[in-house]
Amino acid sequence: MKQKLVLVPGIAGNEYLWKFQIKHLSDIADIVVPDVSNCNSREEWVEAILNCTEGKFALAGRLGML
């Protein structure tokens, strides 16, 4: 069973920013990229991240300057 890996793209970013990592890590991890494009606060970012997966997961990314 693969570990879940959530990749947060950052302000105004999307899944494309993680293209390299997705390509090279998808064989060892179930990768999820949450849509944070409409988030206006850290609380909304956290909610978007938690809503995209359940259970344990690893997290990579940057919350930016919110």
C-alpha positions in Angstrom: 0.0 0.0 0.0 1.4 3.4 -1.0 1.6 6.3 1.4 -0.6 9.3 0.6 1.4 12.4 -0.3 -0.4 15.8 -0.5 1.5 18.4 -2.6 0.3 22.0 -1.9 1.0 24.2 -4.9 1.1 27.6 -3.2 -0.5 30.9 -4.0 -1.9 31.0 -7.6 -0.4 27.6 -8.3 -1.8 24.4 -9.5 -0.9 20.8 -10.2 1.5 21.8 -13.0 4.0 23.2 -10.4 4.4 19.6 -9.1 4.6 17.9 -12.5 8.2 16.6 -12.0 7.5 15.3 -8.5 4.2 13.7 -9.6 6.0 11.9 -12.5 8.8 10.6 -10.3 7.0 9.8 -7.1 3.7 8.4 -8.3 5.1 4.8 -8.4 5.8 5.0 -4.6 3.0 7.4 -3.4 -0.6 8.2 -3.9 -0.3 11.8 -4.8 -3.0 14.4 -4.2 -2.8 18.1 -5.2 -5.6 20.1 -3.5 -7.2 23.0 -5.2 -6.2 26.0 -3.1 -6.8 28.6 -5.8 -9.8 30.1 -4.1 -8.4 30.0 -0.5 -8.1 33.4 1.1 -6.7 32.4 4.5 -4.6 29.8 6.1 -7.7 28.2 7.7 -9.2 27.8 4.2 -6.0 26.2 3.0 -6.0 23.7 5.8 -9.7 22.9 5.2 -9.0 22.4 1.4 -6.0 20.1 2.3 -8.0 18.1 4.8 -11.0 17.7 2.5 -8.9 16.2 -0.3 -7.8 13.1 1.7 -8.5 11.2 4.8 -6.3 9.2 7.2 -2.6 9.7 7.5 -0.6 11.5 4.8 2.6 13.2 4.2 2.5 16.9 3.2 4.8 19.0 1.1 4.5 22.5 0.0 4.4 26.1 1.2 1.5 28.0 2.6 2.9 31.3 1.3 2.4 34.6 2.9 -1.3 34.4 3.9 
